[in-house]
């Protein structure tokens, strides 16, 4: 295995691990904001920061694919249907061990953010659902028509305009 490419692959993977660790902190803070129902400017800043981190992670992943393709080509693999495990099987045990070790660290970092990120997704969905519910209720309250059901079907007639002052007590 080409030492320079291997070191570049490991270095890029370590950058990913560091970014996933930072992402975990952002996700944790995002969770605190969601559970406390603090969805203001700070929450928007967290979401923006998270999106930027995800873009960087994609860049690192693209770079790793380029390096992996170079390593696969150097090892004599042709075509695009090969995986890193194919490369590791053909590589020196020390080189394969180094790459495998850093990949296991990456998998661990990804697994650590999976649960809190899934929880945040549920909280955000609930928040959006609640917002939709409130919007529909307000729409119904502000609707100035009443529905009258007749034998012919549904017919809408304008409701009397009532204000809170017109109501009987």
ABEGO torsion letter per residue (X at the ends): XBAAAAAAAAAAAAAAAAAAAAAAAAAAAAAAAAAAGBABAAAAAAAAAAAAAAAAAAAAAAAAAAAAAAAAAAAGBBEAABBAAAAAAABBAAAAAAAAAAAAAAAAAAAAAAAAAAAAAAAAAAAAAAAAAAAAAAAAAABABBBBBBAAEBBBBBBBBBBAAABBX
